[in-house]
């Protein structure tokens, strides 16, 4: 790699900019007439090109002498404010905040009933100035950021986040146009943007490494209450770090010097989950203090302790078989599909979430600013789950087959009944430490930013971690009939047996399933950026900089699967040669969770044999150690290790321009970024044989953005760029991870290349009233080398001798493809309606996405869309707000999508059915500082379901709690 020469060239170029930067103040010509201060500030914002934020009541009724002539923006603003009792503060991105002199009050200093934020028609607020009050105020702030951005962005701000009962950042993101989220156990978990999962997540512009298997953040652990805004950047600029095929998501936390001299806020709520029938709690607090005009500190905390209950049905996949008679002619028919299992699951969960955030901000001089940030997240989820299983076979006595070859109903003899109990804990932690130093005068800016992040944890996940695998004792026989034809969330099932399936004494141990998923990921990054305001014709400024990043990924999926015979010496207390359930330490049957899936219609077992399990007690009682990935004696050890190190050095040059063509103003930027990446992958070919594969690659990434202000309310944006998105680091490892339940497995590919794409975007934005807008966008991405997953049935040495053949999926470099679509977003404050209806407002957005990929259906041969892409998605939000009440309801929906590509032998591709969710919040202002809150999540409790190949092949369905939060919130 040429890191050294690249750094030297960049350093030389940036020194030239620094030497050229003169110290004199930037001057402009101003023509602001005498009159109202509000009108003068609006005119100043337009003529200076600098954002101005003020409160309406602060400037109402005040006159100013105006200003005509050439001067710096600071001089003009001082003249306008002279004698008014008001002053100004400088924010980031060149913003001015108008404040009352002497009391330190700034935007966001008052309670919801006291203030609203207003900006002039062409004012653009920086995303840092987002501590606002009222729904309309937060929507206007979002508009200001969007209008002032140098690329195509969407934004939600502090109040916009807080006014909805979002449990985590992923759920907050679901309100943004083009964002689609997936849920795990009722919580928002992962997201796609414009149907694309290759996105970049940042906190305060810094790389955020989390505890996920590929280094991704665990979004369900991050509380949105620490944030001031979420900015989704859909068209890149040259100064932005690479890595996003869809968009870059920047989570911005609050800053103390943009808040009151002393700001204190808090919330405490009860948390009721209806299926668990339990009341937990959640709370948050923020304290921010400006110890002087130049130094402030901020600390915030969010904590929750809740209990939830979820019901799921799982078929364990489907199998293609030629050993079932599908038409009753006495001859087995080839190519039919039957379910592997009937699994009725009840998840009993206790969850604790902690988010901590702290910031110190110091401006020792007008030109210098130093910021230190720290963020910590911890999610601890304890699961005990019932997994009532019926394992099917090919011993059919009656089978009904549809026209797709699916055995939709049948009776089978000699099935295996297994009432399993799982202990499945999750413990995920992430830390991000960052610091920045910025020097800026009227002409030049230099910024140094560094950060360290770490994500670590263990994620048992549904179906993993520890379980005693029990089977009926000798002589206990069962037959079963199922029927999927009614299309219910749970298929009909009846069991006939010569024993009581709910009697735990009728079972004995077959084996133990002990599985873990552990990670320890680290990230380091540093960047140095320069900006110089040139004013050379239309060239307003130039920027250049460099960035270094190192990511270390360590993940493993160790499994220990001892059979009962190996445990007899330790566990067979009565010497009968088997291990009965009363001889299994840590296991207790008899807990009653009530009827299974009570809201689902159909005829299936409702009274499940429940219980509890403590895996630590089980391991200690049988002398078993926790699975260690470096232990060569367990079933799956070193071969599951993913050890990847990746280093990237990037540099860029960017030009910002502005000008006018007649009466039409325009702004924009163009630049180029170059990156070099070196990757080293260590994997285990066997328990003792390692393999190290190294690769490196470089890319030139040009980008351009143009904003044309057709008039003061209408803006056309055009953008084009080349982008790259590296595959998830867990995909490039050399590891092999088997799943002995579904008889599938995954293997990494160290030769996997990044996604490359050329993209073009266009938006038309109409800001027709305060807190109101109508925008439309079209986008197209030409993607090179799509990653495709190939599936092959293999004999895997060391595993197949015991378990049989595995369907192994592995990512491969594929062919080209494309993604295209459009977005429409509308929001309006209905102020024109007569009181009290003038407090109403509406927000709505719709996204259409289509794709062309090299993926093919293994059964039909048809071309497949991009996994994770919903063709249609929309959000509809209605709100009402006055001095006393604030109400908001939001419905989000995404259509069905391809979840993963599967082999014909295992039933085909996995699809997720379309689903919507309704959430709502109510707030009552008791005093200017104290509010009653009531919030509801998942109010309609819509089913989450999946199928393989065709809809009769139901493979998964789930219903989660309706959650109600109630309590008090205060701010001072």
LINVEN-V465290 format. One line per field, one symbol per residue. ss: DSSP state (A for helix, B for strand, O for the rest). burial: # if it has 9 or more other C-alpha atoms within 8 Angstrom, else .. A space follows every 50 residues. Layout:
# LINVEN-V465290
ss=???
burial=???
This chain:
# LINVEN-V465290
ss=OOAAAAAAAAAAAAAAAAAAOOOOOOOBBBBBOOBBAAAAAAAAAAAAOO OBBBBAAAAOOOBBOOBBBBBOAAAAAAAAAOOOOBBBBBOAAAOBBBBB OOOOOOOOOOOOOOOOBBOOOOOOOOOOOOOOOOAAAAAAAAAAAAAAOO OOBBBBBAAAAAOOOOOOAAAAAOOOOOBBBBBBOOBBBBBBBOOBOOOB BBBOOBBOOOOOOOOOOOAAAOOAAABBBBBBBOOOOOOOOOOOOOOBBB BBBOOAAAOOOBBBBBBBBBBBBOOOOBBBBBBBBBBBBBBBOOBBBBBB BBBBBBBBBBBBBBOOOBBBBOOBOOOOOOOOBOOBBBBOBBBBBBBBBB BBBBBBBBBBBBOOOOOBBBBBBBBBBBBBBBBBBBBBBBBOOOOBBBBB BOOOOBBBBBBBBBBBBBBBBBBOOBBBBBBBBBBBBBBBOOOBBBBBBB BBBBBBBBBOOOOOOBBBBBBBOOOOOBBBBBBOOOOOOOOBBBBBBOOO OOOAAABBBBBBBBBOOBBBBBBBBBBBBBBBBBBBOOBBBBBBBBBBBB BBBBBBOOBBOOBAAAAAAAAOOOOOOOOBAAAOOOBBBOOOOOOOOOOO OOOOOOOOOOBBBOAAAAAAAAOOOOOOOOOOOOOBOAAAOBBBBBBBBB BBBBBBBBBBBOOBBBBBBBBBBBBBBBBBBBBBOOOOOBBBBBBBBBBB BBBBBBBBBBBOOBBBBBBBBBBBBOOOAAAOOOOBBBBOOOOBBBBOOO OOOOBBBBBBBBBBBBBBBOOBBBBBBBBBBBBBOOBBBBBBBBOOOOOA AAAOOBBBBBBBBOOOBBBBBBBBBBBBBOOOOOOOAAABBBBBBBBBBB BBOOOBOOOOOOBOOOOOOOOBBBBBBBBBBOOOBBBBBBBBBBOOBBBB OOOAAAOOOBBBOOBBBBBBBBBBBOOOOBBBBBBBBOOOOOOBBBBBOO OOOBBBBBBOOOBBBBBBBBBO
burial=.....##..#...#..##..#....#.#.#.#######.#######.#.# ######..##.#.#.###..###..######....###..#..####### ...##########.######.#####.####################### ###############################.#...############## ###..#######.###########.##############...######## ##########################.##############..####### ######################.###.....##..############### #############...###########################..#.### #...#####################################.######## ###########..#########...#########...#######..#... ...#.#############################....############ ##############..##..##.....####.#####.#......##... ...#...########.######....#.#.##.################# ########.....######################.#..##....#.... ##########..###############.##########....######## .#.##############...#####################.......## ...############################.....############## #####.##....###################..################. ####.#####################.############.#########. .#####################
